[in-house]
Amino acid sequence: MAEFLGKTVEEAIELGLKTLGIEKDCAEITVLEEPVKGFLGLGGKKAKVEINVKKTDGERAVSFITGLFDLMDVNAKCSLDQEGEKIIIDVITDNSSSIIGYRGEVLDALQSLAGAVANKGRDDYRRVVVDCEGYREKREETLKSLAEKLAAKAVRTGRKVTLEPMNPYERRILHSALSDSTEVKTQSEGKEPNRFVAIIPNNLKPFDKDRKYDDRRGGKGGYNKGGRRDDRRGSRESAPRQPRPKTSGFGTFLGNSLKDGSDE
């Protein structure tokens, strides 16, 4: 923060920009005092302005999250790892479980907030990723492996396989992992926040093609006349879950508000 004086506001601004060595569009300018003319040269005051170097989108997001941690009394720090078409912010903390949350819920909430701050006033959207101890990369590898495993199961059984509800970012990972498959196709079903991915084999059995059912509501299984179970439901799979950590209310406060775009 730097303050500059001048006979006029324009003069004070010009002096400040020259001193800081920046252009006007790279500066945040606040007029603190307008000039006041004195009487017979007495009692006059010069104009005063405050000039700061304008923060980048990523720097503003980092500053916001850091301030949020201070308000929540959370011992964590942020660093801006990348700023280009995509902004990557890394969180460093001694208690990663409180930042990541149950299945990444707290981290997703932080990412959503950071994205809103970084894109404020922009016409084009820039994707923001908030990570902690490489969680995003580990989670992506887990989902890719799961997608391949469940695709093989769908082909083997000839039945549709559905996964648990996931956020748009994770659903896109699953779609991308199987996009080149010649044996299955994927599609998102349901409504937010319970939207999920379904893996459908090309060799889907006839009764699965003709029968309409909603796997998320339990299907319509029953018993036939012979007393045998007639269960025509598809199978539902869950991604590996981590134990729910104790987050001292931090996760509850933030919730899971990730809105990182739409998928298929």
Secondary structure, 3 states (H helix, E strand, C coil): CEEEEECCHHHHHHHHHHHHCCCHHHEEEEEEECCECCECCECCECEEEEEEECCCHHHHHHHHHHHHHHHHCCCEEEEEEEECCEEEEEEEECCHHHHHCHHHHHHHHHHHHHHHHHCCCCCCCCEEEEEECCHHHHHHHHHHHHHHHHHHHHHHHCCCEEECCCCHHHHHHHHHHCCCCCCEEEEEECCCCCCEEEEEECCCCHHHHHCCCCHHHCCCCEECCCCCEECCCCEEECCCCCCCCCCCCHHHHHCCCCCCCCCC
